[in-house]
Amino acid sequence: MAAVSDLELFERAYRLRSSADDGLLRQVFGNEGLEDLAKSRPGLLETARTYFPHLTSSTYERLCREPDALQLEKDRCEREMEQLAVQNYGAFIGSAKVTQAVRQEVVDVQRELDEVVDMLSPIQDEICKFQDSSAHLVTRRASLRNLLQQHGGLLELLELPQLLDACIRNQMYEESLELLTYCSNMLQVHEARGEDIPILSKLKDQVAVQRANLQNSLIAQLMTDIHLPACVKVIGFLRRIQRYSEEDLRSMFIQHRGSFLDKHKQQVELLRASRGSVVTALKNAADLLRTHVYDIGTQYQALFQQDEGPLVPWMNEQIAWLTTLLQAHVLPERIPGAQSAMHQSGQAAGSPSSAIRGAAAGVRIDAASLMMILRQCMQASTALKRLGGHFFPAVAGVFDQRMEHHVCEMLDVALLTFHAELGRYDWVPSTALTSGATAAAAAVGSPAAGSPGAAAAGWLHPQALDLTRHRPLAVLTND
């Protein structure tokens, strides 16, 4: 029952408290007074909120009795306070003494604290100085800790140039290109961040040097005796480097493969400078066109399809070189117009020097050697015909003139010998060929089918062998 009454009282007090809104307080104290009261005396404001609902809910008679009730309540509180003071005056005096003692101790503690502060002020200044000086040490320690954590990765980065150099020296070009790609991606990320890291800048320079070494190594491969599969790999590697355009690759291929051919041409030049090795030099020159020039042309067409580019001028230069050699060593000088033809060909593709021509003029090339040179030139022309470099019709006239000159020389020597023999001959017929002449006459009179005599009788005059009984005529016939 008591719990129910307490609950009702609590509900009534709550309703009274909640009904006292701030509007009533503003009417009593004003807006500024209410704000000042809330800041200075919040307890009084809380009491007003509790007491104003009680006043507003009271009747007129109760309001009239309210001053007396408040006075009685005040007198009661004063009596209770006086009674409390009388009963506990000893405690109040003890509390005052304790408070005074505590106040004195607090003063002493404050004084000692001030002394400690005065004593610690220099130390505080030194600590601030130490903190300022140790700030960069903290940063360096953090960087060293990071360096220790990334030690393995840093070692791998620093070993990249040496690893690239080893791969290039061992001709491991595929691995070298993969390493260069990795380095390029890493350096691009570094440049995108805009950070200035000296070790990465130095690493970039070293990688650029190794990239140049790789290019030089690949280009050096083109200056050796390599075949088509190796050429395909080298050009593929150069394309993956992405430093050269297709036109640059074509020119570079012809230039450096031509340098490989120039080494063999120098050997031919050394041979042709020797009087006894001219025939060998000419055969080797023709064989160079048949083998190396043809190989280089087929390699170019396989690598750069549907684009002849610098191949045609380069092949024309090699053919003109062989033509110049043939004109210098095979073409006879006594043929009318030979000098002018050699001069025109020299202007077209670089004629030999006058000293070499003078040395070539005294070199005698017999018919058998001329035939070997002709055969080599025909084979070279047949091989280059597949590349559009059929040149044999241009040099056939040189061989014709040389052969004609050779026959004329033989006839001149035979006529000179004939005239010399006529001068000392006594015109007495020799009897050594009498039996042979009789047998030949018999063979002419009645030739047997399929016999050697019958074959000879087809072109010999019936009395041809009678003429050879005289020495001058026999010598002329033999010559």
C-alpha positions as CSV (number, residue, x, y, z in Angstrom):
1,M,0.0,0.0,0.0
2,A,2.8,2.3,0.8
3,A,4.6,1.5,-2.4
4,V,1.4,2.4,-4.4
5,S,1.2,5.8,-2.6
6,D,4.9,6.5,-3.3
7,L,4.3,5.7,-6.9
8,E,1.4,8.1,-7.1
9,L,3.4,10.8,-5.5
10,F,6.2,10.3,-7.9
11,E,3.8,10.4,-10.9
12,R,2.3,13.6,-9.6
13,A,5.7,15.2,-9.0
14,Y,6.8,14.2,-12.5
15,R,3.7,15.7,-14.0
16,L,4.2,18.9,-12.1
17,R,7.9,19.1,-13.1
18,S,7.2,18.4,-16.7
19,S,4.4,21.0,-16.9
20,A,6.7,23.8,-15.9
21,D,8.0,24.6,-19.3
22,D,10.6,27.3,-20.1
23,G,7.8,29.7,-21.3
24,L,6.8,30.3,-17.7
25,L,10.3,30.8,-16.6
26,R,10.9,33.3,-19.4
27,Q,7.9,35.3,-18.4
28,V,9.2,35.5,-14.8
29,F,13.0,36.0,-15.4
30,G,13.1,37.2,-19.0
31,N,15.2,35.7,-21.7
32,E,18.5,37.2,-20.7
33,G,17.8,36.7,-17.0
34,L,17.0,33.0,-17.6
35,E,20.3,32.5,-19.5
36,D,22.3,34.3,-16.8
37,L,20.6,32.3,-14.1
38,A,21.3,29.0,-16.0
39,K,25.0,29.9,-16.1
40,S,25.5,31.4,-12.6
41,R,23.0,29.5,-10.4
42,P,21.8,26.3,-12.1
43,G,20.6,25.0,-8.7
44,L,18.2,27.9,-8.2
45,L,16.9,27.4,-11.8
46,E,16.2,23.8,-11.0
47,T,14.4,24.7,-7.8
48,A,12.3,27.2,-9.7
49,R,11.3,24.6,-12.2
50,T,10.2,22.3,-9.4
51,Y,8.5,25.1,-7.3
52,F,6.6,27.0,-10.1
53,P,4.3,24.0,-11.0
54,H,3.4,23.8,-7.3
55,L,2.4,27.5,-7.3
56,T,0.5,27.4,-10.5
57,S,-1.5,24.4,-9.3
58,S,-2.4,25.9,-5.8
59,T,-5.7,27.6,-5.0
60,Y,-6.0,31.2,-4.0
61,E,-6.4,30.4,-0.3
62,R,-3.3,28.2,-0.4
63,L,-1.4,31.0,-2.2
64,C,-2.4,33.3,0.6
65,R,-1.1,30.9,3.2
66,E,2.1,30.2,1.2
67,P,4.2,33.1,2.7
68,D,3.4,31.9,6.2
69,A,4.2,28.3,5.2
70,L,7.5,29.4,3.7
71,Q,8.3,31.4,6.9
72,L,7.6,28.4,9.1
73,E,9.7,26.2,6.8
74,K,12.5,28.7,7.0
75,D,12.3,28.9,10.8
76,R,12.4,25.1,11.0
77,C,15.5,24.9,8.8
78,E,17.3,27.5,10.9
79,R,16.5,25.6,14.1
80,E,17.7,22.4,12.6
81,M,20.9,24.0,11.4
82,E,21.5,25.6,14.8
83,Q,20.8,22.3,16.5
84,L,23.1,20.5,14.1
85,A,25.8,23.1,14.7
86,V,25.5,22.8,18.5
87,Q,25.6,19.0,18.4
88,N,28.6,18.8,16.0
89,Y,30.6,21.9,16.9
90,G,33.6,19.7,17.8
91,A,33.6,18.2,14.4
92,F,33.4,21.6,12.8
93,I,36.4,22.9,14.9
94,G,38.4,19.7,14.0
95,S,37.5,20.1,10.4
96,A,38.6,23.8,10.5
97,K,41.9,22.8,12.1
98,V,42.4,20.0,9.6
99,T,41.6,22.3,6.8
100,Q,44.0,24.9,8.0
101,A,46.8,22.2,8.3
102,V,46.0,20.9,4.9
103,R,46.1,24.5,3.5
104,Q,49.5,25.0,5.1
105,E,50.8,21.7,3.7
106,V,49.4,22.6,0.3
107,V,51.3,25.8,0.4
108,D,54.5,24.0,1.4
109,V,54.0,21.5,-1.5
110,Q,53.4,24.3,-3.9
111,R,56.6,26.0,-2.7
112,E,58.6,22.8,-3.2
113,L,57.0,22.3,-6.6
114,D,58.1,25.7,-7.6
115,E,61.6,24.9,-6.5
116,V,61.4,21.7,-8.5
117,V,60.2,23.6,-11.6
118,D,63.0,26.1,-11.2
119,M,65.5,23.2,-11.0
120,L,64.0,21.3,-13.9
121,S,63.7,24.2,-16.3
122,P,67.3,23.9,-17.6
123,I,66.8,20.2,-18.0
124,Q,63.6,20.9,-19.9
125,D,65.5,23.2,-22.3
126,E,68.2,20.6,-22.8
127,I,65.5,17.9,-23.5
128,C,63.9,20.2,-26.1
129,K,67.3,20.7,-27.7
130,F,67.9,16.9,-27.7
131,Q,64.5,16.3,-29.3
132,D,65.3,18.8,-32.0
133,S,68.7,17.2,-32.7
134,S,67.4,13.7,-32.6
135,A,64.5,14.3,-35.0
136,H,66.7,13.5,-38.0
137,L,68.1,10.5,-36.1
138,V,64.6,9.1,-35.8
139,T,64.1,9.6,-39.5
140,R,67.4,7.9,-40.3
141,R,66.5,5.1,-38.0
142,A,63.2,4.6,-39.8
143,S,64.9,4.6,-43.2
144,L,67.6,2.1,-42.0
145,R,64.9,-0.1,-40.6
146,N,63.1,0.0,-43.9
147,L,66.4,-0.7,-45.7
148,L,66.9,-3.7,-43.5
149,Q,63.4,-5.0,-44.3
150,Q,64.0,-4.5,-48.1
151,H,67.6,-5.7,-48.1
152,G,66.9,-8.7,-50.3
153,G,65.0,-6.8,-52.9
154,L,67.6,-4.0,-53.0
155,L,70.4,-6.5,-53.6
156,E,68.4,-7.9,-56.5
157,L,68.0,-4.4,-58.0
158,L,71.6,-3.6,-57.6
159,E,72.6,-6.9,-59.3
160,L,70.5,-6.2,-62.3
161,P,73.2,-4.5,-64.4
162,Q,75.7,-7.3,-63.6
163,L,73.1,-9.9,-64.4
164,L,72.3,-8.1,-67.7
165,D,76.0,-8.0,-68.6
166,A,76.4,-11.7,-67.9
167,C,73.3,-12.6,-70.0
168,I,74.6,-10.4,-72.9
169,R,78.1,-12.0,-72.8
170,N,76.6,-15.5,-72.8
171,Q,74.3,-14.5,-75.7
172,M,71.2,-15.1,-73.6
173,Y,69.2,-12.5,-75.4
174,E,65.7,-13.7,-74.5
175,E,66.5,-13.4,-70.8
176,S,68.2,-10.0,-71.3
177,L,65.1,-8.6,-73.0
178,E,62.9,-9.8,-70.1
179,L,65.2,-8.1,-67.6
180,L,65.2,-4.9,-69.6
181,T,61.4,-5.0,-69.7
182,Y,61.3,-5.5,-65.9
183,C,63.7,-2.6,-65.4
184,S,61.7,-0.3,-67.7
185,N,58.5,-0.9,-65.8
186,M,60.1,-0.4,-62.5
187,L,61.8,2.9,-63.6
188,Q,58.5,4.1,-65.1
189,V,56.8,3.7,-61.8
190,H,59.6,5.5,-60.1
191,E,59.3,8.4,-62.6
192,A,55.6,8.5,-62.2
193,R,56.0,9.1,-58.4
194,G,58.3,12.0,-59.0
195,E,60.7,10.9,-56.2
196,D,64.4,11.7,-56.4
197,I,66.2,8.5,-55.4
198,P,69.9,8.7,-56.4
199,I,70.4,5.0,-56.4
200,L,67.6,4.4,-58.9
201,S,68.9,7.2,-61.1
202,K,72.3,5.5,-61.1
203,L,70.6,2.2,-61.8
204,K,68.8,3.8,-64.7
205,D,72.1,4.9,-66.3
206,Q,73.6,1.5,-65.8
207,V,70.6,-0.2,-67.4
208,A,70.8,2.2,-70.4
209,V,74.5,1.2,-70.8
210,Q,73.6,-2.5,-70.8
211,R,70.8,-1.8,-73.3
212,A,73.3,-0.2,-75.6
213,N,75.6,-3.2,-75.1
214,L,72.8,-5.5,-76.0
215,Q,72.1,-3.6,-79.2
216,N,75.8,-3.6,-80.1
217,S,76.0,-7.4,-79.4
218,L,73.0,-8.0,-81.6
219,I,74.4,-5.8,-84.4
220,A,77.7,-7.6,-84.1
221,Q,75.9,-10.9,-84.8
222,L,74.9,-9.5,-88.2
223,M,78.5,-9.0,-89.1
224,T,79.3,-12.7,-88.7
225,D,78.5,-15.7,-90.9
226,I,75.0,-16.5,-89.7
227,H,72.2,-18.2,-91.5
228,L,68.5,-17.3,-91.8
229,P,67.2,-18.7,-88.4
230,A,69.8,-16.7,-86.6
231,C,69.0,-13.6,-88.6
232,V,65.3,-14.0,-87.8
233,K,66.1,-14.2,-84.0
234,V,68.5,-11.2,-84.2
235,I,66.0,-9.0,-86.1
236,G,63.2,-10.1,-83.7
237,F,65.3,-9.1,-80.7
238,L,66.0,-5.7,-82.3
239,R,62.3,-5.2,-82.9
240,R,61.5,-6.0,-79.3
241,I,64.0,-3.4,-78.1
242,Q,61.7,-0.8,-79.8
243,R,64.5,1.6,-80.6
244,Y,64.6,1.3,-84.4
245,S,61.9,1.7,-87.1
246,E,61.4,-0.8,-89.9
247,E,63.4,1.4,-92.3
248,D,66.2,1.7,-89.8
249,L,66.2,-2.1,-89.4
250,R,66.4,-2.6,-93.2
251,S,69.3,-0.2,-93.6
252,M,71.1,-1.6,-90.6
253,F,70.7,-5.2,-91.9
254,I,72.1,-4.3,-95.3
255,Q,74.9,-2.2,-93.8
256,H,76.2,-4.8,-91.3
257,R,75.7,-7.8,-93.6
258,G,77.6,-5.8,-96.2
259,S,80.4,-5.3,-93.6
260,F,80.6,-9.1,-93.3
261,L,80.9,-9.4,-97.1
262,D,83.5,-6.6,-97.2
263,K,85.8,-8.8,-95.2
264,H,85.7,-11.4,-97.9
265,K,86.1,-8.8,-100.6
266,Q,89.3,-7.5,-98.9
267,Q,90.7,-11.1,-99.2
268,V,89.8,-11.0,-102.9
269,E,91.6,-7.7,-103.2
270,L,94.7,-9.1,-101.6
271,L,94.6,-12.0,-104.0
272,R,94.2,-9.9,-107.1
273,A,97.2,-7.8,-106.0
274,S,99.3,-10.9,-106.4
275,R,100.2,-11.7,-110.1
276,G,99.9,-15.4,-109.7
277,S,96.5,-15.4,-107.9
278,V,94.4,-13.3,-110.2
279,V,92.4,-16.3,-111.5
280,T,91.8,-17.5,-108.0
281,A,90.7,-14.0,-107.0
282,L,88.2,-13.8,-109.9
283,K,86.8,-17.2,-109.1
284,N,86.4,-16.3,-105.4
285,A,84.8,-13.0,-106.3
286,A,82.2,-14.8,-108.5
287,D,81.7,-17.4,-105.7
288,L,81.1,-14.6,-103.2
289,L,78.1,-13.4,-105.3
290,R,76.9,-17.0,-105.6
291,T,77.0,-17.8,-101.9
292,H,77.1,-14.8,-99.5
293,V,75.4,-12.2,-101.7
294,Y,72.6,-14.7,-102.5
295,D,72.3,-15.7,-98.8
296,I,72.1,-12.1,-97.7
297,G,69.5,-11.3,-100.4
298,T,67.3,-14.3,-99.4
299,Q,67.6,-13.4,-95.7
300,Y,66.5,-9.8,-96.5
301,Q,63.5,-11.0,-98.5
302,A,62.5,-13.4,-95.7
303,L,62.8,-10.8,-93.0
304,F,61.3,-7.8,-94.8
305,Q,58.7,-9.2,-97.2
306,Q,57.3,-7.2,-100.1
307,D,59.9,-4.5,-99.7
308,E,63.2,-4.5,-101.5
309,G,64.3,-1.2,-100.0
310,P,68.1,-0.9,-100.0
311,L,68.6,-4.4,-101.2
312,V,68.5,-3.6,-104.9
313,P,71.2,-0.8,-104.8
314,W,73.4,-3.0,-102.6
315,M,73.1,-5.9,-105.0
316,N,73.8,-3.6,-107.9
317,E,76.9,-2.4,-106.1
318,Q,78.2,-6.0,-105.6
319,I,77.5,-6.9,-109.3
320,A,79.2,-3.8,-110.4
321,W,82.2,-4.7,-108.2
322,L,82.5,-8.1,-109.9
323,T,82.1,-6.5,-113.3
324,T,84.9,-4.0,-112.6
325,L,87.2,-6.9,-111.6
326,L,86.4,-8.8,-114.8
327,Q,86.9,-5.7,-116.9
328,A,90.2,-4.9,-115.1
329,H,91.7,-8.5,-115.5
330,V,89.8,-10.2,-118.3
331,L,89.0,-7.5,-120.8
332,P,92.0,-7.1,-123.1
333,E,93.5,-3.7,-123.4
334,R,94.2,-3.8,-127.1
335,I,90.6,-4.2,-128.1
336,P,89.3,-1.0,-129.5
337,G,86.9,0.8,-127.1
338,A,88.0,-1.3,-124.2
339,Q,89.6,1.5,-122.3
340,S,86.5,3.7,-122.7
341,A,84.2,0.8,-121.5
342,M,86.4,0.3,-118.5
343,H,86.3,4.0,-117.7
344,Q,82.5,4.1,-117.9
345,S,82.1,1.1,-115.7
346,G,84.6,2.6,-113.2
347,Q,82.6,5.7,-113.0
348,A,79.4,3.6,-112.3
349,A,80.8,1.4,-109.5
350,G,84.3,2.6,-108.5
351,S,87.0,1.4,-111.0
352,P,90.3,-0.1,-109.8
353,S,93.3,2.1,-109.5
354,S,95.7,2.6,-112.4
355,A,98.4,0.7,-110.6
356,I,96.2,-2.5,-110.3
357,R,95.3,-2.2,-114.0
358,G,98.9,-2.0,-114.9
359,A,99.6,-5.1,-112.9
360,A,96.6,-6.8,-114.4
361,A,97.8,-6.0,-117.9
362,G,100.7,-8.3,-117.6
363,V,98.7,-11.2,-116.2
364,R,98.0,-14.0,-118.8
365,I,94.8,-15.9,-118.4
366,D,94.7,-19.1,-120.6
367,A,91.5,-20.5,-122.1
368,A,91.1,-23.2,-119.3
369,S,91.2,-20.6,-116.5
370,L,88.9,-18.3,-118.5
371,M,86.4,-21.2,-118.8
372,M,86.5,-21.7,-115.0
373,I,85.9,-18.1,-114.4
374,L,83.1,-18.1,-116.9
375,R,81.5,-21.1,-115.3
376,Q,81.6,-19.4,-111.9
377,C,80.0,-16.2,-113.2
378,M,77.2,-18.2,-114.9
379,Q,76.5,-20.0,-111.6
380,A,76.5,-16.8,-109.7
381,S,74.2,-15.1,-112.2
382,T,71.8,-18.1,-112.1
383,A,71.7,-17.9,-108.3
384,L,71.1,-14.1,-108.3
385,K,68.5,-14.4,-111.0
386,R,66.0,-15.5,-108.3
387,L,66.6,-12.1,-106.6
388,G,66.3,-10.2,-109.8
389,G,70.1,-9.8,-110.2
390,H,70.8,-11.7,-113.5
391,F,74.0,-10.1,-114.7
392,F,75.6,-12.6,-117.0
393,P,74.5,-10.8,-120.2
394,A,76.4,-7.8,-119.0
395,V,79.7,-9.6,-118.7
396,A,79.4,-12.1,-121.5
397,G,80.9,-9.6,-123.9
398,V,84.0,-9.3,-121.7
399,F,84.6,-13.1,-122.1
400,D,83.9,-13.0,-125.8
401,Q,86.4,-10.2,-126.3
402,R,89.0,-12.0,-124.2
403,M,88.5,-15.2,-126.1
404,E,88.7,-13.4,-129.4
405,H,91.8,-11.7,-128.3
406,H,93.3,-15.0,-127.2
407,V,92.6,-16.6,-130.5
408,C,94.1,-13.6,-132.3
409,E,97.2,-13.9,-130.3
410,M,97.5,-17.6,-131.1
411,L,97.1,-16.9,-134.8
412,D,99.7,-14.1,-134.6
413,V,102.2,-16.4,-133.0
414,A,101.5,-19.1,-135.5
415,L,102.0,-16.8,-138.4
416,L,105.2,-15.4,-137.0
417,T,106.5,-19.0,-136.5
418,F,105.4,-19.9,-140.0
419,H,107.3,-17.0,-141.5
420,A,110.4,-17.9,-139.4
421,E,110.2,-21.5,-140.6
422,L,109.8,-20.4,-144.2
423,G,113.0,-18.4,-144.0
424,R,115.1,-21.4,-143.1
425,Y,113.3,-24.2,-145.0
426,D,115.0,-26.0,-148.0
427,W,111.7,-27.3,-149.5
428,V,112.7,-30.9,-149.6
429,P,109.6,-33.0,-148.7
430,S,109.9,-35.3,-145.7
431,T,109.4,-39.1,-146.2
432,A,108.1,-39.6,-142.7
433,L,104.5,-39.3,-143.6
434,T,104.5,-41.3,-146.9
435,S,102.8,-44.3,-145.5
436,G,100.4,-42.2,-143.6
437,A,99.5,-40.2,-146.8
438,T,99.0,-43.5,-148.8
439,A,96.6,-44.8,-146.1
440,A,94.7,-41.6,-146.0
441,A,94.3,-41.6,-149.8
442,A,93.0,-45.1,-149.6
443,A,90.6,-44.1,-146.9
444,V,89.4,-41.3,-149.1
445,G,89.0,-43.5,-152.1
446,S,87.0,-46.2,-150.3
447,P,85.9,-45.2,-146.8
448,A,84.5,-47.8,-144.4
449,A,81.4,-47.0,-142.4
450,G,82.2,-46.0,-138.8
451,S,86.0,-46.0,-139.3
452,P,88.1,-43.1,-137.9
453,G,89.5,-42.6,-141.4
454,A,86.1,-42.0,-142.7
455,A,85.5,-39.3,-140.1
456,A,88.7,-37.6,-140.9
457,A,88.1,-37.7,-144.6
458,G,84.9,-35.7,-144.0
459,W,86.8,-32.5,-143.5
460,L,90.4,-33.1,-144.7
461,H,91.4,-32.3,-148.2
462,P,92.6,-35.4,-150.1
463,Q,96.1,-34.0,-150.3
464,A,96.1,-32.3,-146.9
465,L,98.6,-34.7,-145.4
466,D,100.9,-34.3,-148.4
467,L,101.1,-30.6,-147.5
468,T,102.2,-31.4,-143.9
469,R,105.3,-33.2,-145.2
470,H,106.8,-29.7,-145.4
471,R,107.9,-28.5,-141.9
472,P,106.5,-24.9,-142.0
473,L,103.1,-26.1,-142.9
474,A,103.2,-28.9,-140.3
475,V,104.2,-26.4,-137.6
476,L,101.5,-23.9,-138.7
477,T,98.9,-26.7,-138.6
478,N,100.0,-27.8,-135.1
479,D,99.9,-24.2,-133.8
